[in-house]
Amino acid sequence: MIIHFKSLHNLDLEADELVRKEINEGFESYLREYITFSVTENDTKRDYSIPDENTTVVHCVSEILSGVLSHSESIYELADSIARKLLTVEKDVQSGVAQMGIKVQKGSVIQALIEDDDGYKFIVAKVEHLEFIEAENFRRDIGFPSDNKRVWKSAVIPIDFSDGVISFGTVKCFAKTGENYWTHLFLEMEPAQTDEKNTKEVYAAVNRVLSRRVKTQSPADYTQLQNALIATLQSEQQINYPEMIERLVGTYSPTDESLDMAPVKEQLLALQESGNFDTQFNSVPKAVKNVKKRKYPLTSSIDLYVKEGLGDIKRNIKAVREPNGDKYLKVLCENSDTYNSFVEE
């Protein structure tokens, strides 16, 4: 990986101040770690498209590449413009949420133009910084944690430069929080795939693996896991796919002790590369409305319907086998009229 250009800016919302910092040799290793995380290590990201190449960030990125190729000195002013755009956006966001006691995460902005085997990429990331008071002159300054370096938000913008023409590929974005202001207000980009489609694709892909690897061996464990998957996706929330899989199967204890969950988890995580979905999106409950209602035939006269994912299905429905071999389902009943309609033993 070749780094053609790099910059570091500190954002101070309270002082409305933008400070460009020199990147010395000591910070170079930090910079490479942030870049590597954003480009290759982060499994949680979403594809975005660029609807207008004349927006502030995209225009400046294009000019920075041109400036690097022509050895122009104005590229740092372009980086200033990108950082200033984020400062302005975050000030507006902060003013809107201040009354709720919410504060925009403090941090610095790293920008870099790199070249690897796939071509040029521009990385812009907001990273955690720590504020401290210098012991010598008691001035406030910032530093970066030596361990547990946090990237709050990032965008990796692929750039093609062929025959003197600059074009952009699909942008990979990540945001721990504040996805809307980072992608829509700052980067001014649009999701390449809708949240609804992502929700449908994730359910279909994960359920296929569970059907093949779990249901054939242990239908009861499949029911538990399918229910948990539906319960997750029917709730409006930000989905980070690796974290969702960890919650779903990482600590799951199968009722069938011979069921090995390790290869199931491995196959589910592999869907990050092969699946037709983003690994970060907002779940849309209506996307799973057709799978939430499940029918379980009991007898020729009775069917059991489950209308949605249950938080704890084992608390609501249990299988019971009588000494004579008869099998029953014990179902939690919270409706008194329904309960009183049957004979109590």
Buried (B, 14 or more C-beta within 10 A) or exposed (E): EEBBBBBBBBBBBEEEEBEBEEBEEEBEEBBBBBBBBBBEEBBBBBBBEBEEEEBBBBBBBBBBBBBBEEEBEEBBBBBBBBBBBBBBBBBEBBEEEEEEEEEBEBBBBBBBBBBEEEEBBBBBBBBBBEEEEEEEEEEEEBEBEEEEEBBBBBBBBBBEBEEEEBEBBBBBBBBBEBBEBBBBBBBBBEBBBBBBBBBBBBBBBBBEBBEEBBBEBBEBBBBBBBBBBBBBBBEEEBBBBBBBBBEBBEEBEBEEEEBEBEEBBEBBBEBBEEBEBBBBBBBBBEBBEEBBEBEEEEEEEEEEEBEBBBEEBEEBBEEEEEEEEEEEEEEEEEEEEEEEEEEEE
